[in-house]
Amino acid sequence: MGNLTKLSILGLLLASTSFASLHAQTTVSTSTDGTAANPAPAGQAPDDVTNKITSLVHEGKYAEAQQLTTGLLVAYPNDQRLIKAKTLLEKSLAAPARRQTNNPASTSAANPDPLTGMEKVDYNALIALARQAQQTTDLPQQNASLKEFMGESRAFLQKHPHQTMLWELRAATAISLNQPLEGYEAGQELLEAGAADSSDPAMQSLLGQLKNKGWLDQHQAEALQITADNDRRQQQAAAEAEREKAESDKYTFPVAHARTFGYGFGHLTMNENDGVYVASDETVRFSKNDLREMKTMCLAKNMCGFYFIPKDGKKLFFLAITEEAVASRTLADKEFLPPSVLGNAAVERWHFVTINNTTLGPSPGLQGSAR
């Protein structure tokens, strides 16, 4: 599923939170004379009236809230908030009888305790977190926000399991993160709350996606979770291999290696813990931990290289050159690179520091360490 599709799922759900959930907490800013600072748009009921419906719901007075909503719909027949509220109220009023028949032990779910104090703050914070994930276009940041939402909303729902909007958001988030078992759990909670009978297009679309993915069936969801986890592990391994290759490429340099007779041509790579020189006819490896120092040495004007000197005193001399020089296996003035190419890499990669203009050595703070 593409990133835009993921955003649209959450966006469709979040767009309805202004009055879509019986548990959503809404506030209206007022001016100093007590009137609404932001009057309701044309065709919509005033905010103070819709807030009254919300208050009745929080008090558990569903019948009164339904009566008020029905009356308002006569005056404001196109107010989507009222239409949504009417549907949810009808479902809530019908829920006790249905739940008593299907599961007497769960009748309390039809009339959950209203959220107050910090619970209300925590609820709104979760909605804001989901909205933040919806709005970002940076995929890694989006995934991080979605995972944070999943963790925090799970803890909240353990105490308040009947917050339907959070289960909707968890189902949509599970789709975004490809988490079949999380989607299965959210789907079951929504179905238990009567979502299959909902006239809300967003809810029906969400349940349809869960169904099409096979996530409404426990056995399918479990099998798909195993596949998803394996895919994630492979993706992580590939990403790590790519990161290591990029790191290796960053610290790999074309060089000429001084030998007893003449020079060899190849590439020197400064790995995290060692240096490796590879040519067509030889490979030389030395440990970073065994290095005592490195020294610049100029054989001629514009022909300067580095001695890598291990603690045993053996000297390895390399000249930084161009790729063309490696390919042609020749040395000429225009083919030499400054010795700082290797020196700067040693400072950055191995934490060596400049001692003077021609010598590099370990940082004083690392003299006594293995490095």
Secondary structure, DSSP 8 states (H G I E B T S, - for coil): --HHHHHHHHHHHHTTTTTS-TT------B-TTSSBSS---TTS--HHHHHHHHHHHHTT-HHHHHHHHHHHHHH-TT-HHHHHHHHHHHHHHHHHHHHHHH-GGGGGGGS-----HHHHHHHHHHHHHHHHHHH---HHHHHHHHHHHHHHHHHHHHH-TT-HHHHHHHHHHHHHHT-HHHHHHHHHHHHHTTGGG---HHHHHHHHHHHHHTTTSHHHHHHHHHHHHHHHHHHHHHHHHHHHHHHHHHTEEEEEEE-SSSEEEEEEEE-SSEEEEEESS-EEEEEGGGEEEEEEEEEETTEEEEEEEETT---EEEEEB-HHHHHHT---GGGB--THHHHHHHHHHH-EEESSSSEEEE-GGGTTS--
